């Protein structure tokens, strides 16, 4: 197969995120964080930046993440109610 050179087709759209995460609100939230130029698409560069930032944040936030999960009142969703 030939590589697609159209930059739009090499970007992640809100629709792609909805399909990945199953919800429009999550998709729009992620798009808001990652879509730096505000064009409604996540380019490879934006994606790479977001991954690098999240890795840096994970390194710094390990202790706060651990304490925050203890205070989380929301129970994990379970599919065993059927």
N, C-alpha and C positions, 0 to 999 in steps of 0.2 A: 504493500500500500504506500501511496505517496504521502509525505509529510504535509500537513495543512499549514500553509503560510499565512492564512488570514488570521490576524491577531485576535479578532473577536472570538473565533472558534477555539482559541487556546486560552480563553479566560473562563473563570467560573462565574456563572450568573446567579441571581437570586433563585431562579427556578432550579438550578443544579443543587443549591444549598437546601431548598425545600425538599427535594427528592432525597438528599443525603440524611437530613436531620428530621424529616417528617413534619415540620411545622414552619409556618411562614414567620411567626414572631421570632423564633430562634434564628432562622435564616437572615432576617433583617438585622437582628442584633449582631450576628457574626459579620455581616456585610458592613455594618457601621464601624466595627473595629478594624476590619482588614482593608476595606476599599478606601485607600488613602486619597486618591484623586477624585473620588466622588462620582465616577462615571457609571456606577451601577454594576461594575464587573470587577472581579478580582484577577489581576494579571499575575503572571508567574512571580514577578518581582515583589508585588504586594503580598503574595502568599508566602514567599521566602522570608520577607521581613517579619510577618506575623509569627511564623514558626520560630525564627531566631529570638524574637521578643518573648514568646511564650516559654522558650527554654530558659532564657535568662530569668524570667519571672519565677519559674518553677524552682530554680536554684535558690533564689532569695526567699521565696514564700513557703518553703517546706514546713517550717515551724508554725507559721500562722495558719496554713491550710489545715494542719493537724488539729489545732485548737478550734478552728471554725467548724469542722465537721462534728465535733462534740456538741456544739450549740445548735446544730441544724435540727429543727423540730420536724421537718417534713420526712415522713417515712419513705423508704425506697418503693417505687411502684412495683407491683408484683402481678404476674399473669396467672396466678394460681386460683383465681376466683371463678373458675368456670365449670 
